[in-house]
Amino acid sequence: MTQTTYGRRKLVLVGNGMAGVGALEQILKLTRSFDISVYGEEPYPNYNRIQLSYMLEGSKQIDEIILNDRSWYRENGIELHTGTRIKCIDTTEKFIYRTARSASFPACTAALRRRGSYGKSQMWPRNTTSKP
């Protein structure tokens, strides 16, 4: 397993939803030995999707349903990339392809793309020719 700065392993979370960030919260309780990057397609940090209908009908604002604001990510040493769509995860080469540019991840501990309410996990092997 490739190490990053100061012997820390890299953990990449694709999707900034309640389940993934909840898993990060539990990991942070156990260890601080990862360099963590989170990629989310939406422009906001993690928010309560159950409360989204209240925001859409106007009785709540986005700030009222945010679960972990940007300062939480900073305080926990998490590199947050909002508004970033991951197009492909190459698990063989340990590389993620973003909409604007690509990034490598030396140790794929958690690189999983979730498709919202569809609940479909999508991983693309290196030799797949049809990448989204």
C-alpha positions, 0 to 999 in steps of 0.5 A, spaced: 500 500 500 502 506 497 503 511 503 502 519 503 506 524 507 508 522 513 506 515 512 499 516 512 494 512 507 490 516 502 482 515 503 478 517 498 470 518 499 466 519 492 459 522 494 458 527 500 452 524 502 449 522 509 452 514 509 459 516 507 460 522 511 457 518 517 462 512 516 468 518 516 465 520 522 466 513 525 473 512 522 475 519 525 473 516 532 478 510 531 484 513 528 487 520 524 491 516 520 488 517 513 489 523 509 482 524 507 479 527 500 471 527 499 468 529 492 461 531 492 457 533 485 453 538 489 455 545 491 454 544 498 457 540 504 454 534 507 446 536 508 440 532 511 437 529 505 431 527 509 430 535 510 431 537 503 423 537 502 422 542 507 428 546 504 424 545 497 417 548 499 421 554 503 420 552 510 428 551 511 434 554 508 440 550 506 444 552 512 439 549 517 439 542 514 447 542 513 450 536 517 457 538 517 459 545 515 465 546 511 469 548 518 468 541 520 472 538 514 477 543 515 478 542 523 478 534 521 483 535 516 479 533 510 480 536 503 473 537 501 471 538 493 464 540 492 461 541 485 466 536 483 463 530 479 467 523 478 466 520 472 470 514 473 474 510 478 480 506 475 481 501 481 487 498 477 491 504 476 488 507 483 486 514 479 479 518 479 477 522 473 473 528 475 469 533 470 475 538 470 481 534 471 484 527 474 487 525 481 490 519 483 489 516 490 495 511 492 491 507 497 484 506 495 480 505 501 474 507 500 473 510 493 465 508 491 461 512 487 453 512 489 448 514 485 443 518 490 437 515 491 438 509 485 443 506 490 447 503 485 454 502 486 459 503 480 466 501 479 469 501 472 475 496 471 481 499 468 480 496 461 473 498 460 472 502 454 465 505 456 467 510 461 461 515 463 
